[in-house]
């Protein structure tokens, strides 16, 4: 029983790792740009299809395909910022609707380019880390855990220790005051969008061999991401990471001992419970009047 619980815990750690990348990217975009990007799940999907095109079909090295996916999805983010969100900067509802439209475009492009059938990608490695007789971790899952730890640590250092990171945080806290201090709002928005999109693309690219890649794969991910950022506190990067781990562990254990549908319901109940006790989320703060 102990080994079974340990194995389930490792599975939850893997889920928490890629969900934290997606949620942190979504929070970063919202914090700096004040727009809810409903197409964020499709950016995750785009990263997965980059691996399909370059690794599964093009025979490129897996890590090279992941890196290319991060850059490609980051550039998609820049396109969204320039063509959709910047013209609608003063119209948050318009930006939300535009992101839904872009979501449909990405889904249609994936279906036209790769078909609507689910695609299974061969794993980049068959090696397994044996921790105990019945506790094992596939090497590709370990890569996801390590990548999430490295990328989130690098992002934290960037935001806390660099001048441009300070500018991003200032823009997130008060865009008008930041502009008065000479900070370029357009530039911070571009950087936030590139980083946030790239994190989603990396998550999709790294997990592509372990999921069924299809044009609709972003749906469940974006729902989980929204639950996570609400539980963690809208606008809080630290809260998103904590909530990602809490949600992933609850969802994984419930899905293992019951089923996935009940796990989804429990995840929503977790969100409701947190909002009842703390309406701003675990680490959220109330807006100043």
N, C-alpha and C positions, 0 to 999 in steps of 0.2 A: 504493500500500500504506500509506503514511504517513497519507493522508487517511482510509482505511478504519479504521485503528487509532484515529485521532482521533475518528471518528464513533462507534466502539464505546465509546471512553472516555467520551464525552458521555452515551451511553445508560446506561453503568454509573453515572455520576455522578447521573443522574436516579433510577435504582433505589436507589442508596445513600441518597439524600435521604429518600425516603418510608419506606424500611425503617428508617432511623435514628429517625424520629419514632415509629414503631410500637414498636421495641425499647426506646427510652428510656422511653416510657410504661409498658411492661411491667415494666422494671427498677424504675422509681419506685414502682409499686404493690407489687411484691414486697419492695422494700427497707423500706418503711414498714409494710406490713401483714403481711408474711411469708406471703403467700398466692399460689399459682400460678393466675393467671386464664386458664383455657383459653378463655374467651369473648372474649378480647381481639381475636381475628381477626374475630369477629362485630361488635365495636364499629367496626372498620374498615369492615365491610360496611354497618353502619347509617349511617355518614357518607356512603357512596356513594349509598345509597337516599334520603337527604335531598336530594341534588342531583337525583336522578331526579324526586322529587316536586315540588320547588320550582323547579328550573331547566328540566328537560326537559319536565315536564308543566304546571307552574304558571307558566312564563315569567318567573320572578323573575330578577334579575341574578345572574350566576354567583357572584361574590364574596359577595353577600348570602346565597346558598344555602350557600356554604362556611361562612360565619360562623354561620348558623343550625344547620348540621350539627354544628359544634364544640360549640355550647351544648347542643343536644339530646343528643348522645352523652355530653357531660360530665354532664348530668343523669341519663342512664342509669347512668353510673358511680356517682353518688351513691345511686341506687336500689339498685344491687348492694351497695354498702358497707353501707347501712342494713339491707336486708332479708336479705342472704345472709352477708356476711363478718363483720359485727359480732357477730351471735349465735354465730358459729362461730370467734371470734377465737382460742380456745384449742384448736381442732381443725383444724389445717391440712389434713388429709385430707378432712374434711367440707367445708371451703371449696372445695377442688379439685373435689369431686364436685358441689357446688352450682353452681360455675361451668360445669361441663359441662351441667348441667340448664338453666341460663340460656342457654347456647349454643344448645341445641335449641329453646328458646322463641323466641329471636330469629330463627332460621332459619325456623321455622314461621310467625311473624308476617310475615316478608318474603315468603314464598311465598303466604300468604293475601292480602296486600295488593297485591302486584305480579306474582304468578305465578312460575312456576319457570323460564321461558324467559330466556335471556340478553338483556339490554337494552343497546343501543349508544346512548350519549349524544352529541349533536353537540358538537364542540369549542367552547369559549368564544371562541376566536380561531383564525383560519386563518393568522395571520402566522407567518413563520419567520425566525429569526435566521440569516443566511448568514455563516458564518465563513470558508469557502473554497468552492471550486466544488462539492465533494462532502461538505462538513462543514456540517451544518445542525442547528439546534435549534428545535423547535416552541415557540412562545411559552408554551403551557400547561405544557410540561415545564420551561421556565425559571422559571415561577412556583413550581413544586414545589421546585426547587433553592433559590430565594431564600427561600421560606417556611420551609424546613427550617433554613437558616442563621440566619434571624432568630429563629425560635422556640427553637431550641436555645441560641442565644446569650442570649436573654432568660431562659430557664430556668436557665442557668448563673449569670447575674447574680442572679437571684432566690434561688437556693440558697446562693450565696457571699456576697452583700452585704446581705441583709435578715434581720431578726430571725426572721421566720417561716420563712425558708429554713433558718436555723440550727436552728430547732426541728424541721423535717422531717429534717434530717441527723442530729440527735441521736436522734430516734425510730428512724431506720433503723439507727443504730449500736448503741443499747441502749435498748429501749423502757421497761424497768423503771426504769433510771436517769433517763431523761428524765421519766418520770411523777413521780419523787421530786423533781425540780427544778421541778415545777409546770407542766410542759408537758401540754396536753390531748391524750391519745392519740386520742380520738374526732375531735377537730378536725383533727389532722394527717392522720389516715386519710381523712377526707372530702376535704381539699384534695389529697392525693396521688391519690386515686381520680378526682377531677374532672379534674385536670391530665392524668393518664395516659390516661384515656378520651378526653378532648378531643383529645389529640395523635393518637390512633388515628383519631378521627372526621375530623380535618382531613386526614390522609393519605388516607383513603378518599374524602373529598369532592373533594380536588384531583385525584386520579388517576382519578376516575370516568369522565371523557370519554375516557380512554386505555386503559381495560380494558373487558371485558365484565362488566357488573354482573349478579350472580345471587346467590341465597341461600347458595350454597356457596363464594363467592369468598374467604372468610376462611380456608379450610383451608390453602392453600399459604402464605399470609402468616404464619399462626401458626407453622407449621413453620420457616419461614425465621427468624422472630423468636426462637424458642427456640434454634436453632443459633447465632444471633448473640450472644445473652446468655450462652450457655455458652462460646463462644469468647472473648468479651470479659471474662468473669469475672462470675459471678452477683452482682448487687448493685452493679456498677460502671457508672455512667452514662458515664464517659469510655471505658471498655472497650467498651460497647455501640456507641458512635459509631464507634470505630476498627474494631471487628469488622464493623459494617454496611458500611463502605466496602470492607474486605477481601473480605467475602463477595460483595457486589454486583459488584465488579470481576471476581473469579474466576468467578462464575456467569455474568455477561454475556459475557465473552470465550469461555468454554467453550461456552456455548449458541450463540454466533455462529459459532465455528469447527467445532463438532461438532453437538450437538443438546441440547434442554432436559433430556432424561432423563439424559444423561451429566453435564450441569451439576449436576443434583440430587445425583447420586452423588458428584461431586467436592466439592460443598459439605459432604456428610457426612464425606468423607475428610479435608477440611480441619479439621473439628471434632475428629475422632479424632486427627489429627496434633498439634493444639495440646494436647489433653488428655494425650497421651503425654509430650510435652515439658514441659508446665506444667499439671498437673492442676487448678489453681485458675483456669485461663483466663489471658488476656493480662494483665489488671490486677486479677484477683481476689486475695483474701487468705484465709488459713486462719482458720476460726473459733477464737477463743480457748477453751481448755478451761475 
